[in-house]
Amino acid sequence: MAQIQINVDTESKTVAVSINGTAIPDATDASVYAYRDSNGNVTGLDVSVYTRTVDDGGVMKRVSYYAEGSEKAKTAIASGEKVYKDMAGLVGIEETSQVATDIDEFISSQKRGF
């Protein structure tokens, strides 16, 4: 079981997230959702942490991390898509915009001649 700490500084408009005392680099957003039974008792939690990095070429990459047992994480693992497991207890999924997906599909469909 992970201990996740989310610190929000409203003055500087920053978010800092740590898991078991280890800071998550480049964290930009975080969310928590509690599942409850009919009596109001918490039966589960979904935790999501979002990171954003920019490589040397200026390309931005956004990775969304979900609690390992969450439906989003299970679906990503089952689909065979690339997942990141560099943070204990979380599964990362690289987020792509619809435009990037459309471009990838178009380029992949084109015949290449040499």
Chimera marker file (.cmm) of the C-alpha trace (Angstrom):
<marker_set name="trace">
<marker id="1" x="0.000" y="0.000" z="0.000" r="1" g="1" b="0" radius="0.5"/>
<marker id="2" x="1.446" y="3.332" z="-1.038" r="1" g="1" b="0" radius="0.5"/>
<marker id="3" x="1.402" y="6.563" z="0.940" r="1" g="1" b="0" radius="0.5"/>
<marker id="4" x="0.805" y="9.374" z="-1.551" r="1" g="1" b="0" radius="0.5"/>
<marker id="5" x="1.206" y="12.995" z="-0.578" r="1" g="1" b="0" radius="0.5"/>
<marker id="6" x="-0.120" y="15.775" z="-2.795" r="1" g="1" b="0" radius="0.5"/>
<marker id="7" x="0.919" y="19.347" z="-1.996" r="1" g="1" b="0" radius="0.5"/>
<marker id="8" x="-0.763" y="22.238" z="-3.761" r="1" g="1" b="0" radius="0.5"/>
<marker id="9" x="0.619" y="25.761" z="-3.497" r="1" g="1" b="0" radius="0.5"/>
<marker id="10" x="-2.130" y="28.122" z="-4.602" r="1" g="1" b="0" radius="0.5"/>
<marker id="11" x="0.157" y="31.140" z="-4.541" r="1" g="1" b="0" radius="0.5"/>
<marker id="12" x="2.780" y="29.743" z="-6.926" r="1" g="1" b="0" radius="0.5"/>
<marker id="13" x="0.200" y="27.532" z="-8.685" r="1" g="1" b="0" radius="0.5"/>
<marker id="14" x="2.348" y="24.411" z="-8.359" r="1" g="1" b="0" radius="0.5"/>
<marker id="15" x="1.677" y="20.781" z="-7.515" r="1" g="1" b="0" radius="0.5"/>
<marker id="16" x="4.158" y="18.467" z="-5.815" r="1" g="1" b="0" radius="0.5"/>
<marker id="17" x="3.495" y="14.743" z="-5.453" r="1" g="1" b="0" radius="0.5"/>
<marker id="18" x="5.456" y="12.128" z="-3.540" r="1" g="1" b="0" radius="0.5"/>
<marker id="19" x="4.948" y="8.406" z="-3.115" r="1" g="1" b="0" radius="0.5"/>
<marker id="20" x="6.321" y="6.798" z="0.029" r="1" g="1" b="0" radius="0.5"/>
<marker id="21" x="8.486" y="9.885" z="0.533" r="1" g="1" b="0" radius="0.5"/>
<marker id="22" x="9.924" y="9.876" z="-3.005" r="1" g="1" b="0" radius="0.5"/>
<marker id="23" x="9.102" y="12.933" z="-5.115" r="1" g="1" b="0" radius="0.5"/>
<marker id="24" x="7.619" y="12.363" z="-8.564" r="1" g="1" b="0" radius="0.5"/>
<marker id="25" x="9.553" y="14.543" z="-10.996" r="1" g="1" b="0" radius="0.5"/>
<marker id="26" x="7.633" y="16.819" z="-13.374" r="1" g="1" b="0" radius="0.5"/>
<marker id="27" x="4.244" y="16.243" z="-11.679" r="1" g="1" b="0" radius="0.5"/>
<marker id="28" x="1.717" y="18.790" z="-12.940" r="1" g="1" b="0" radius="0.5"/>
<marker id="29" x="-1.660" y="17.434" z="-11.794" r="1" g="1" b="0" radius="0.5"/>
<marker id="30" x="-3.106" y="14.821" z="-9.450" r="1" g="1" b="0" radius="0.5"/>
<marker id="31" x="-6.559" y="13.521" z="-8.629" r="1" g="1" b="0" radius="0.5"/>
<marker id="32" x="-8.137" y="11.093" z="-6.173" r="1" g="1" b="0" radius="0.5"/>
<marker id="33" x="-11.510" y="9.406" z="-6.443" r="1" g="1" b="0" radius="0.5"/>
<marker id="34" x="-13.041" y="7.390" z="-3.595" r="1" g="1" b="0" radius="0.5"/>
<marker id="35" x="-15.430" y="4.518" z="-4.322" r="1" g="1" b="0" radius="0.5"/>
<marker id="36" x="-18.085" y="4.021" z="-1.639" r="1" g="1" b="0" radius="0.5"/>
<marker id="37" x="-20.599" y="1.325" z="-0.826" r="1" g="1" b="0" radius="0.5"/>
<marker id="38" x="-24.274" y="2.040" z="-0.079" r="1" g="1" b="0" radius="0.5"/>
<marker id="39" x="-23.395" y="2.803" z="3.561" r="1" g="1" b="0" radius="0.5"/>
<marker id="40" x="-20.848" y="5.444" z="2.594" r="1" g="1" b="0" radius="0.5"/>
<marker id="41" x="-17.819" y="3.309" z="3.487" r="1" g="1" b="0" radius="0.5"/>
<marker id="42" x="-14.785" y="3.722" z="1.227" r="1" g="1" b="0" radius="0.5"/>
<marker id="43" x="-14.239" y="0.499" z="-0.732" r="1" g="1" b="0" radius="0.5"/>
<marker id="44" x="-11.431" y="1.681" z="-3.010" r="1" g="1" b="0" radius="0.5"/>
<marker id="45" x="-9.438" y="4.639" z="-4.253" r="1" g="1" b="0" radius="0.5"/>
<marker id="46" x="-8.322" y="5.617" z="-7.733" r="1" g="1" b="0" radius="0.5"/>
<marker id="47" x="-5.279" y="7.866" z="-7.734" r="1" g="1" b="0" radius="0.5"/>
<marker id="48" x="-3.984" y="9.556" z="-10.876" r="1" g="1" b="0" radius="0.5"/>
<marker id="49" x="-0.803" y="11.601" z="-11.229" r="1" g="1" b="0" radius="0.5"/>
<marker id="50" x="0.109" y="13.438" z="-14.414" r="1" g="1" b="0" radius="0.5"/>
<marker id="51" x="3.623" y="14.412" z="-15.512" r="1" g="1" b="0" radius="0.5"/>
<marker id="52" x="4.851" y="16.607" z="-18.334" r="1" g="1" b="0" radius="0.5"/>
<marker id="53" x="8.380" y="16.647" z="-19.760" r="1" g="1" b="0" radius="0.5"/>
<marker id="54" x="9.936" y="18.377" z="-22.753" r="1" g="1" b="0" radius="0.5"/>
<marker id="55" x="12.796" y="16.680" z="-24.597" r="1" g="1" b="0" radius="0.5"/>
<marker id="56" x="15.814" y="18.378" z="-26.188" r="1" g="1" b="0" radius="0.5"/>
<marker id="57" x="13.906" y="18.824" z="-29.451" r="1" g="1" b="0" radius="0.5"/>
<marker id="58" x="11.075" y="20.649" z="-27.726" r="1" g="1" b="0" radius="0.5"/>
<marker id="59" x="8.626" y="17.749" z="-27.952" r="1" g="1" b="0" radius="0.5"/>
<marker id="60" x="6.332" y="17.550" z="-24.943" r="1" g="1" b="0" radius="0.5"/>
<marker id="61" x="5.401" y="14.195" z="-23.455" r="1" g="1" b="0" radius="0.5"/>
<marker id="62" x="2.590" y="13.794" z="-20.952" r="1" g="1" b="0" radius="0.5"/>
<marker id="63" x="2.361" y="10.592" z="-18.951" r="1" g="1" b="0" radius="0.5"/>
<marker id="64" x="-0.661" y="9.823" z="-16.799" r="1" g="1" b="0" radius="0.5"/>
<marker id="65" x="0.004" y="7.494" z="-13.873" r="1" g="1" b="0" radius="0.5"/>
<marker id="66" x="-2.835" y="5.443" z="-12.421" r="1" g="1" b="0" radius="0.5"/>
<marker id="67" x="-3.006" y="3.259" z="-9.336" r="1" g="1" b="0" radius="0.5"/>
<marker id="68" x="-1.810" y="-0.215" z="-10.314" r="1" g="1" b="0" radius="0.5"/>
<marker id="69" x="-5.138" y="-1.901" z="-9.513" r="1" g="1" b="0" radius="0.5"/>
<marker id="70" x="-7.354" y="0.719" z="-11.174" r="1" g="1" b="0" radius="0.5"/>
<marker id="71" x="-9.504" y="-0.098" z="-14.183" r="1" g="1" b="0" radius="0.5"/>
<marker id="72" x="-7.551" y="2.361" z="-16.376" r="1" g="1" b="0" radius="0.5"/>
<marker id="73" x="-4.239" y="0.643" z="-15.492" r="1" g="1" b="0" radius="0.5"/>
<marker id="74" x="-5.674" y="-2.853" z="-16.001" r="1" g="1" b="0" radius="0.5"/>
<marker id="75" x="-7.090" y="-1.870" z="-19.393" r="1" g="1" b="0" radius="0.5"/>
<marker id="76" x="-3.780" y="-0.357" z="-20.535" r="1" g="1" b="0" radius="0.5"/>
<marker id="77" x="-1.787" y="-3.428" z="-19.483" r="1" g="1" b="0" radius="0.5"/>
<marker id="78" x="-4.279" y="-5.810" z="-21.130" r="1" g="1" b="0" radius="0.5"/>
<marker id="79" x="-4.268" y="-3.825" z="-24.393" r="1" g="1" b="0" radius="0.5"/>
<marker id="80" x="-0.545" y="-4.300" z="-24.882" r="1" g="1" b="0" radius="0.5"/>
<marker id="81" x="0.103" y="-0.566" z="-25.215" r="1" g="1" b="0" radius="0.5"/>
<marker id="82" x="3.355" y="0.790" z="-23.813" r="1" g="1" b="0" radius="0.5"/>
<marker id="83" x="3.119" y="1.373" z="-20.078" r="1" g="1" b="0" radius="0.5"/>
<marker id="84" x="5.597" y="2.891" z="-17.647" r="1" g="1" b="0" radius="0.5"/>
<marker id="85" x="6.256" y="1.121" z="-14.359" r="1" g="1" b="0" radius="0.5"/>
<marker id="86" x="9.007" y="3.408" z="-13.099" r="1" g="1" b="0" radius="0.5"/>
<marker id="87" x="6.989" y="4.428" z="-10.025" r="1" g="1" b="0" radius="0.5"/>
<marker id="88" x="6.069" y="1.769" z="-7.503" r="1" g="1" b="0" radius="0.5"/>
<marker id="89" x="2.330" y="1.168" z="-7.251" r="1" g="1" b="0" radius="0.5"/>
<marker id="90" x="1.515" y="3.167" z="-10.382" r="1" g="1" b="0" radius="0.5"/>
<marker id="91" x="1.185" y="2.376" z="-14.076" r="1" g="1" b="0" radius="0.5"/>
<marker id="92" x="2.012" y="5.160" z="-16.541" r="1" g="1" b="0" radius="0.5"/>
<marker id="93" x="0.348" y="5.668" z="-19.886" r="1" g="1" b="0" radius="0.5"/>
<marker id="94" x="1.685" y="8.184" z="-22.390" r="1" g="1" b="0" radius="0.5"/>
<marker id="95" x="-1.067" y="10.562" z="-23.418" r="1" g="1" b="0" radius="0.5"/>
<marker id="96" x="-1.340" y="11.522" z="-27.050" r="1" g="1" b="0" radius="0.5"/>
<marker id="97" x="-3.684" y="14.008" z="-28.623" r="1" g="1" b="0" radius="0.5"/>
<marker id="98" x="-6.127" y="12.945" z="-31.313" r="1" g="1" b="0" radius="0.5"/>
<marker id="99" x="-4.065" y="14.932" z="-33.839" r="1" g="1" b="0" radius="0.5"/>
<marker id="100" x="-0.918" y="12.935" z="-33.010" r="1" g="1" b="0" radius="0.5"/>
<marker id="101" x="-2.870" y="9.674" z="-33.275" r="1" g="1" b="0" radius="0.5"/>
<marker id="102" x="-4.337" y="10.707" z="-36.650" r="1" g="1" b="0" radius="0.5"/>
<marker id="103" x="-0.902" y="11.662" z="-37.996" r="1" g="1" b="0" radius="0.5"/>
<marker id="104" x="0.616" y="8.354" z="-36.843" r="1" g="1" b="0" radius="0.5"/>
<marker id="105" x="-2.201" y="6.392" z="-38.477" r="1" g="1" b="0" radius="0.5"/>
<marker id="106" x="-1.869" y="8.348" z="-41.746" r="1" g="1" b="0" radius="0.5"/>
<marker id="107" x="1.903" y="7.927" z="-41.947" r="1" g="1" b="0" radius="0.5"/>
<marker id="108" x="1.638" y="4.229" z="-41.111" r="1" g="1" b="0" radius="0.5"/>
<marker id="109" x="-0.901" y="3.713" z="-43.910" r="1" g="1" b="0" radius="0.5"/>
<marker id="110" x="1.334" y="5.226" z="-46.612" r="1" g="1" b="0" radius="0.5"/>
<marker id="111" x="3.371" y="2.945" z="-48.875" r="1" g="1" b="0" radius="0.5"/>
<marker id="112" x="7.049" y="3.640" z="-48.809" r="1" g="1" b="0" radius="0.5"/>
<marker id="113" x="9.157" y="3.264" z="-51.924" r="1" g="1" b="0" radius="0.5"/>
<marker id="114" x="12.911" y="3.074" z="-52.006" r="1" g="1" b="0" radius="0.5"/>
<link id1="1" id2="2" r="1" g="1" b="0" radius="0.2"/>
<link id1="2" id2="3" r="1" g="1" b="0" radius="0.2"/>
<link id1="3" id2="4" r="1" g="1" b="0" radius="0.2"/>
<link id1="4" id2="5" r="1" g="1" b="0" radius="0.2"/>
<link id1="5" id2="6" r="1" g="1" b="0" radius="0.2"/>
<link id1="6" id2="7" r="1" g="1" b="0" radius="0.2"/>
<link id1="7" id2="8" r="1" g="1" b="0" radius="0.2"/>
<link id1="8" id2="9" r="1" g="1" b="0" radius="0.2"/>
<link id1="9" id2="10" r="1" g="1" b="0" radius="0.2"/>
<link id1="10" id2="11" r="1" g="1" b="0" radius="0.2"/>
<link id1="11" id2="12" r="1" g="1" b="0" radius="0.2"/>
<link id1="12" id2="13" r="1" g="1" b="0" radius="0.2"/>
<link id1="13" id2="14" r="1" g="1" b="0" radius="0.2"/>
<link id1="14" id2="15" r="1" g="1" b="0" radius="0.2"/>
<link id1="15" id2="16" r="1" g="1" b="0" radius="0.2"/>
<link id1="16" id2="17" r="1" g="1" b="0" radius="0.2"/>
<link id1="17" id2="18" r="1" g="1" b="0" radius="0.2"/>
<link id1="18" id2="19" r="1" g="1" b="0" radius="0.2"/>
<link id1="19" id2="20" r="1" g="1" b="0" radius="0.2"/>
<link id1="20" id2="21" r="1" g="1" b="0" radius="0.2"/>
<link id1="21" id2="22" r="1" g="1" b="0" radius="0.2"/>
<link id1="22" id2="23" r="1" g="1" b="0" radius="0.2"/>
<link id1="23" id2="24" r="1" g="1" b="0" radius="0.2"/>
<link id1="24" id2="25" r="1" g="1" b="0" radius="0.2"/>
<link id1="25" id2="26" r="1" g="1" b="0" radius="0.2"/>
<link id1="26" id2="27" r="1" g="1" b="0" radius="0.2"/>
<link id1="27" id2="28" r="1" g="1" b="0" radius="0.2"/>
<link id1="28" id2="29" r="1" g="1" b="0" radius="0.2"/>
<link id1="29" id2="30" r="1" g="1" b="0" radius="0.2"/>
<link id1="30" id2="31" r="1" g="1" b="0" radius="0.2"/>
<link id1="31" id2="32" r="1" g="1" b="0" radius="0.2"/>
<link id1="32" id2="33" r="1" g="1" b="0" radius="0.2"/>
<link id1="33" id2="34" r="1" g="1" b="0" radius="0.2"/>
<link id1="34" id2="35" r="1" g="1" b="0" radius="0.2"/>
<link id1="35" id2="36" r="1" g="1" b="0" radius="0.2"/>
<link id1="36" id2="37" r="1" g="1" b="0" radius="0.2"/>
<link id1="37" id2="38" r="1" g="1" b="0" radius="0.2"/>
<link id1="38" id2="39" r="1" g="1" b="0" radius="0.2"/>
<link id1="39" id2="40" r="1" g="1" b="0" radius="0.2"/>
<link id1="40" id2="41" r="1" g="1" b="0" radius="0.2"/>
<link id1="41" id2="42" r="1" g="1" b="0" radius="0.2"/>
<link id1="42" id2="43" r="1" g="1" b="0" radius="0.2"/>
<link id1="43" id2="44" r="1" g="1" b="0" radius="0.2"/>
<link id1="44" id2="45" r="1" g="1" b="0" radius="0.2"/>
<link id1="45" id2="46" r="1" g="1" b="0" radius="0.2"/>
<link id1="46" id2="47" r="1" g="1" b="0" radius="0.2"/>
<link id1="47" id2="48" r="1" g="1" b="0" radius="0.2"/>
<link id1="48" id2="49" r="1" g="1" b="0" radius="0.2"/>
<link id1="49" id2="50" r="1" g="1" b="0" radius="0.2"/>
<link id1="50" id2="51" r="1" g="1" b="0" radius="0.2"/>
<link id1="51" id2="52" r="1" g="1" b="0" radius="0.2"/>
<link id1="52" id2="53" r="1" g="1" b="0" radius="0.2"/>
<link id1="53" id2="54" r="1" g="1" b="0" radius="0.2"/>
<link id1="54" id2="55" r="1" g="1" b="0" radius="0.2"/>
<link id1="55" id2="56" r="1" g="1" b="0" radius="0.2"/>
<link id1="56" id2="57" r="1" g="1" b="0" radius="0.2"/>
<link id1="57" id2="58" r="1" g="1" b="0" radius="0.2"/>
<link id1="58" id2="59" r="1" g="1" b="0" radius="0.2"/>
<link id1="59" id2="60" r="1" g="1" b="0" radius="0.2"/>
<link id1="60" id2="61" r="1" g="1" b="0" radius="0.2"/>
<link id1="61" id2="62" r="1" g="1" b="0" radius="0.2"/>
<link id1="62" id2="63" r="1" g="1" b="0" radius="0.2"/>
<link id1="63" id2="64" r="1" g="1" b="0" radius="0.2"/>
<link id1="64" id2="65" r="1" g="1" b="0" radius="0.2"/>
<link id1="65" id2="66" r="1" g="1" b="0" radius="0.2"/>
<link id1="66" id2="67" r="1" g="1" b="0" radius="0.2"/>
<link id1="67" id2="68" r="1" g="1" b="0" radius="0.2"/>
<link id1="68" id2="69" r="1" g="1" b="0" radius="0.2"/>
<link id1="69" id2="70" r="1" g="1" b="0" radius="0.2"/>
<link id1="70" id2="71" r="1" g="1" b="0" radius="0.2"/>
<link id1="71" id2="72" r="1" g="1" b="0" radius="0.2"/>
<link id1="72" id2="73" r="1" g="1" b="0" radius="0.2"/>
<link id1="73" id2="74" r="1" g="1" b="0" radius="0.2"/>
<link id1="74" id2="75" r="1" g="1" b="0" radius="0.2"/>
<link id1="75" id2="76" r="1" g="1" b="0" radius="0.2"/>
<link id1="76" id2="77" r="1" g="1" b="0" radius="0.2"/>
<link id1="77" id2="78" r="1" g="1" b="0" radius="0.2"/>
<link id1="78" id2="79" r="1" g="1" b="0" radius="0.2"/>
<link id1="79" id2="80" r="1" g="1" b="0" radius="0.2"/>
<link id1="80" id2="81" r="1" g="1" b="0" radius="0.2"/>
<link id1="81" id2="82" r="1" g="1" b="0" radius="0.2"/>
<link id1="82" id2="83" r="1" g="1" b="0" radius="0.2"/>
<link id1="83" id2="84" r="1" g="1" b="0" radius="0.2"/>
<link id1="84" id2="85" r="1" g="1" b="0" radius="0.2"/>
<link id1="85" id2="86" r="1" g="1" b="0" radius="0.2"/>
<link id1="86" id2="87" r="1" g="1" b="0" radius="0.2"/>
<link id1="87" id2="88" r="1" g="1" b="0" radius="0.2"/>
<link id1="88" id2="89" r="1" g="1" b="0" radius="0.2"/>
<link id1="89" id2="90" r="1" g="1" b="0" radius="0.2"/>
<link id1="90" id2="91" r="1" g="1" b="0" radius="0.2"/>
<link id1="91" id2="92" r="1" g="1" b="0" radius="0.2"/>
<link id1="92" id2="93" r="1" g="1" b="0" radius="0.2"/>
<link id1="93" id2="94" r="1" g="1" b="0" radius="0.2"/>
<link id1="94" id2="95" r="1" g="1" b="0" radius="0.2"/>
<link id1="95" id2="96" r="1" g="1" b="0" radius="0.2"/>
<link id1="96" id2="97" r="1" g="1" b="0" radius="0.2"/>
<link id1="97" id2="98" r="1" g="1" b="0" radius="0.2"/>
<link id1="98" id2="99" r="1" g="1" b="0" radius="0.2"/>
<link id1="99" id2="100" r="1" g="1" b="0" radius="0.2"/>
<link id1="100" id2="101" r="1" g="1" b="0" radius="0.2"/>
<link id1="101" id2="102" r="1" g="1" b="0" radius="0.2"/>
<link id1="102" id2="103" r="1" g="1" b="0" radius="0.2"/>
<link id1="103" id2="104" r="1" g="1" b="0" radius="0.2"/>
<link id1="104" id2="105" r="1" g="1" b="0" radius="0.2"/>
<link id1="105" id2="106" r="1" g="1" b="0" radius="0.2"/>
<link id1="106" id2="107" r="1" g="1" b="0" radius="0.2"/>
<link id1="107" id2="108" r="1" g="1" b="0" radius="0.2"/>
<link id1="108" id2="109" r="1" g="1" b="0" radius="0.2"/>
<link id1="109" id2="110" r="1" g="1" b="0" radius="0.2"/>
<link id1="110" id2="111" r="1" g="1" b="0" radius="0.2"/>
<link id1="111" id2="112" r="1" g="1" b="0" radius="0.2"/>
<link id1="112" id2="113" r="1" g="1" b="0" radius="0.2"/>
<link id1="113" id2="114" r="1" g="1" b="0" radius="0.2"/>
</marker_set>
